[in-house]
Amino acid sequence: MKKFSVIGIGAGDPDHLTLQAVRAMGAADAFLILEKGEEKSDLTGLRRAMLDAHARPGHRLVEGRDPDRDRTPADYTPTVDGWRSARAEIFERFIAEDLAEGETGAFLVWGDPSLYDSTLAILEEVLEHGRVEFEHEV
């Protein structure tokens, strides 16, 4: 079975990573990195620095482009739902194409993924599609 780890990285200070996050980074085979454009490239750089410090040698980085999202839409819920679905397609492709059976993929999330982020809902959408099977953990 393929596995997927959603790793909370706190506020972004590498010195504040939990030991649990460091262990999870060290256990993953491949990481999905979503580029968010030039103005947020420092966030991607910080994720890469954390992986350089804590991921195991030979880990793979798979890059994708984070779908654009209107931050002030007239109709908020459908806009966010569309953005999540576009992200779900990227996650599904990563799991299907970049992970072999028995491997673990991971995604680094700011803050506590169980509270502040939509990554878990996106993974649930991927599972609902039924095209890939995997277990996931936070």
C-alpha positions as a Markdown table, in Angstrom:
| # | Residue | x | y | z |
|---|---|---|---|---|
| 1 | Met | 0.0 | 0.0 | 0.0 |
| 2 | Lys | 1.2 | 3.5 | -0.8 |
| 3 | Lys | 1.3 | 6.0 | 2.1 |
| 4 | Phe | 1.0 | 9.7 | 2.3 |
| 5 | Ser | 2.2 | 11.9 | 5.2 |
| 6 | Val | 0.9 | 15.4 | 5.8 |
| 7 | Ile | 3.7 | 16.9 | 7.9 |
| 8 | Gly | 3.0 | 20.0 | 9.9 |
| 9 | Ile | 6.0 | 22.4 | 9.9 |
| 10 | Gly | 4.7 | 25.0 | 12.3 |
| 11 | Ala | 5.2 | 28.7 | 11.6 |
| 12 | Gly | 8.1 | 28.0 | 9.3 |
| 13 | Asp | 11.1 | 28.4 | 11.6 |
| 14 | Pro | 13.3 | 25.3 | 11.0 |
| 15 | Asp | 14.3 | 25.4 | 14.6 |
| 16 | His | 10.7 | 24.9 | 15.7 |
| 17 | Leu | 10.1 | 21.6 | 13.9 |
| 18 | Thr | 8.9 | 18.9 | 16.2 |
| 19 | Leu | 10.8 | 15.7 | 16.5 |
| 20 | Gln | 7.7 | 13.9 | 15.0 |
| 21 | Ala | 8.0 | 16.1 | 11.9 |
| 22 | Val | 11.7 | 15.4 | 11.6 |
| 23 | Arg | 11.1 | 11.7 | 11.8 |
| 24 | Ala | 8.3 | 11.9 | 9.2 |
| 25 | Met | 10.6 | 13.8 | 6.8 |
| 26 | Gly | 13.3 | 11.1 | 7.3 |
| 27 | Ala | 10.8 | 8.3 | 6.6 |
| 28 | Ala | 9.4 | 9.7 | 3.3 |
| 29 | Asp | 10.6 | 8.6 | -0.1 |
| 30 | Ala | 9.2 | 11.5 | -2.1 |
| 31 | Phe | 7.9 | 15.0 | -1.4 |
| 32 | Leu | 5.4 | 17.0 | -3.4 |
| 33 | Ile | 6.5 | 20.7 | -3.7 |
| 34 | Leu | 3.9 | 23.1 | -5.0 |
| 35 | Glu | 5.4 | 26.3 | -6.5 |
| 36 | Lys | 3.3 | 29.3 | -5.8 |
| 37 | Gly | 4.9 | 31.9 | -8.0 |
| 38 | Glu | 7.8 | 34.3 | -7.7 |
| 39 | Glu | 6.3 | 36.3 | -4.8 |
| 40 | Lys | 6.1 | 33.2 | -2.6 |
| 41 | Ser | 9.3 | 31.6 | -3.7 |
| 42 | Asp | 10.8 | 32.1 | -0.3 |
| 43 | Leu | 8.2 | 29.7 | 1.2 |
| 44 | Thr | 9.2 | 27.0 | -1.3 |
| 45 | Gly | 12.9 | 27.7 | -0.5 |
| 46 | Leu | 12.2 | 27.3 | 3.2 |
| 47 | Arg | 10.5 | 23.9 | 2.6 |
| 48 | Arg | 13.5 | 22.8 | 0.5 |
| 49 | Ala | 15.9 | 23.9 | 3.2 |
| 50 | Met | 14.0 | 21.8 | 5.8 |
| 51 | Leu | 14.1 | 18.8 | 3.5 |
| 52 | Asp | 17.9 | 19.3 | 2.9 |
| 53 | Ala | 18.4 | 19.2 | 6.6 |
| 54 | His | 16.0 | 16.4 | 7.6 |
| 55 | Ala | 15.0 | 14.2 | 4.6 |
| 56 | Arg | 16.9 | 11.0 | 4.1 |
| 57 | Pro | 19.6 | 10.9 | 1.4 |
| 58 | Gly | 18.1 | 9.9 | -2.0 |
| 59 | His | 14.7 | 11.3 | -1.4 |
| 60 | Arg | 12.9 | 12.6 | -4.4 |
| 61 | Leu | 11.3 | 16.0 | -5.0 |
| 62 | Val | 8.3 | 16.2 | -7.3 |
| 63 | Glu | 7.4 | 19.7 | -8.3 |
| 64 | Gly | 4.0 | 21.0 | -9.4 |
| 65 | Arg | 2.4 | 24.4 | -9.9 |
| 66 | Asp | -0.1 | 25.3 | -7.2 |
| 67 | Pro | -3.4 | 26.2 | -9.0 |
| 68 | Asp | -4.2 | 29.9 | -8.9 |
| 69 | Arg | -7.0 | 31.0 | -6.7 |
| 70 | Asp | -9.0 | 34.2 | -6.5 |
| 71 | Arg | -8.6 | 35.5 | -3.0 |
| 72 | Thr | -11.6 | 37.8 | -3.1 |
| 73 | Pro | -14.2 | 35.9 | -5.2 |
| 74 | Ala | -17.8 | 37.0 | -5.4 |
| 75 | Asp | -18.9 | 33.4 | -4.6 |
| 76 | Tyr | -16.3 | 32.1 | -2.1 |
| 77 | Thr | -17.4 | 28.5 | -1.6 |
| 78 | Pro | -17.5 | 27.4 | -5.3 |
| 79 | Thr | -14.2 | 29.1 | -5.9 |
| 80 | Val | -12.4 | 27.3 | -3.1 |
| 81 | Asp | -14.0 | 24.0 | -4.0 |
| 82 | Gly | -12.7 | 24.4 | -7.6 |
| 83 | Trp | -9.2 | 25.2 | -6.2 |
| 84 | Arg | -9.3 | 22.2 | -3.9 |
| 85 | Ser | -10.4 | 20.0 | -6.8 |
| 86 | Ala | -7.5 | 21.3 | -9.0 |
| 87 | Arg | -5.1 | 20.5 | -6.1 |
| 88 | Ala | -6.6 | 17.1 | -5.7 |
| 89 | Glu | -5.7 | 16.3 | -9.3 |
| 90 | Ile | -2.1 | 17.2 | -8.6 |
| 91 | Phe | -2.0 | 15.1 | -5.5 |
| 92 | Glu | -3.6 | 12.2 | -7.3 |
| 93 | Arg | -1.1 | 12.4 | -10.1 |
| 94 | Phe | 1.8 | 12.4 | -7.6 |
| 95 | Ile | 0.5 | 9.4 | -5.7 |
| 96 | Ala | -0.3 | 7.5 | -8.9 |
| 97 | Glu | 2.8 | 8.3 | -10.9 |
| 98 | Asp | 5.6 | 9.2 | -8.5 |
| 99 | Leu | 5.1 | 6.6 | -5.7 |
| 100 | Ala | 5.7 | 2.9 | -6.0 |
| 101 | Glu | 3.8 | 0.4 | -3.9 |
| 102 | Gly | 5.1 | 0.5 | -0.3 |
| 103 | Glu | 6.6 | 4.0 | -0.7 |
| 104 | Thr | 5.7 | 7.0 | 1.3 |
| 105 | Gly | 5.0 | 10.4 | -0.2 |
| 106 | Ala | 4.8 | 13.6 | 1.9 |
| 107 | Phe | 3.7 | 17.2 | 1.8 |
| 108 | Leu | 4.9 | 19.9 | 4.2 |
| 109 | Val | 2.1 | 22.1 | 5.6 |
| 110 | Trp | 2.4 | 25.3 | 7.5 |
| 111 | Gly | 0.9 | 25.2 | 11.0 |
| 112 | Asp | -1.1 | 22.2 | 12.3 |
| 113 | Pro | -2.6 | 20.4 | 9.3 |
| 114 | Ser | -5.5 | 19.0 | 11.3 |
| 115 | Leu | -6.6 | 22.6 | 12.2 |
| 116 | Tyr | -5.6 | 25.2 | 9.6 |
| 117 | Asp | -5.1 | 23.6 | 6.3 |
| 118 | Ser | -7.3 | 21.9 | 3.6 |
| 119 | Thr | -4.8 | 19.2 | 2.7 |
| 120 | Leu | -6.7 | 16.5 | 4.5 |
| 121 | Ala | -10.0 | 17.4 | 2.7 |
| 122 | Ile | -8.1 | 17.4 | -0.6 |
| 123 | Leu | -6.7 | 13.9 | 0.2 |
| 124 | Glu | -10.2 | 12.7 | 1.1 |
| 125 | Glu | -11.4 | 14.0 | -2.3 |
| 126 | Val | -8.6 | 12.0 | -4.0 |
| 127 | Leu | -9.7 | 8.9 | -2.2 |
| 128 | Glu | -13.4 | 9.5 | -3.2 |
| 129 | His | -12.3 | 9.5 | -6.8 |
| 130 | Gly | -11.3 | 5.8 | -6.3 |
| 131 | Arg | -8.5 | 5.9 | -8.9 |
| 132 | Val | -5.6 | 5.5 | -6.4 |
| 133 | Glu | -5.4 | 3.8 | -3.1 |
| 134 | Phe | -3.3 | 4.9 | -0.2 |
| 135 | Glu | -3.2 | 5.4 | 3.6 |
| 136 | His | -2.5 | 8.8 | 5.0 |
| 137 | Glu | -1.4 | 10.2 | 8.3 |
| 138 | Val | -0.8 | 13.6 | 9.9 |
